[in-house]
């Protein structure tokens, strides 16, 4: 074939081992655009030089890579092979982390089914005294959490003006925060009595309470691995033997995540406890929140 020869969508599909349906989707998303599209008929014509790009997309999809990640890889390869290699190295590291997180979750479920509790997450109970806290609250999705935490920590530091916080930084989940749900999420930091609210932060009193908690490492803290810790605490006897608390579950930080390694302790996953049931409840819930009243 001559380098300037154009291929129909069917011929291009055969050469790249992609389907015409997939090629139409990639065109619509701007991932692999034909060199020529007939305005009148809508017929697509692809260049010989696009064959390798189509083949790469097919291979990367076979590796279960998202179209968004494939776009980044293709963009990098277009600029240089070295950039593409670096991008693939980073994605492999991320895939390995996700695989390890999924393995941890499955191992947690196996432990709860075979033993009733997961020994990886020992549950403790503590009394937390009433605390005056600085607070910021926002509705957001999972991918917005990191930027919100950075914003809250900076606002708290500005408000403290060199004074010391009187307790640990805490994230309070008043609702589910993930790709589909937006909380709300509250950042809180105990502060001395002289600290006053400003245009960014509020001040409130967190009531005294008991809470059940487990302390996790940074490796266990990564999402979705952290779901195992939440499940372990939520399904523990300490939580299920109590009535539901009006206080929300939370992450109480014992270290800055950016300053520690994967095996270092990063935070407590904690569930405030309500009053004890007058009639003890038997058994254990698997993969669920405490029973509703």
Secondary structure, DSSP 8 states (H G I E B T S, - for coil): --TT-EEEHHHHHHHHT--HHHHHHHHHHTSS--SEE-TTT--EEEEGGGHHHHHHHHHHHHTT--HHHHHHHHHHHHH-HHHHHHHHHHHHHHHHHHHHHHHHHHHHHHHHHHHSS-TTS--EEEEE--EEEEEEEE---GGGHHHHHHHHHHHHHHHHTT---SS--EEEESS-BSSS-B--EEEEEE--TT----SS-EEEEE--EEEEEEEEEHHHHSTTTHHHHHHHHHTSHHHHTB---SS--EEEESS-GGGS-TTSEEEEEEEEE--B-SS---S--SSS-----
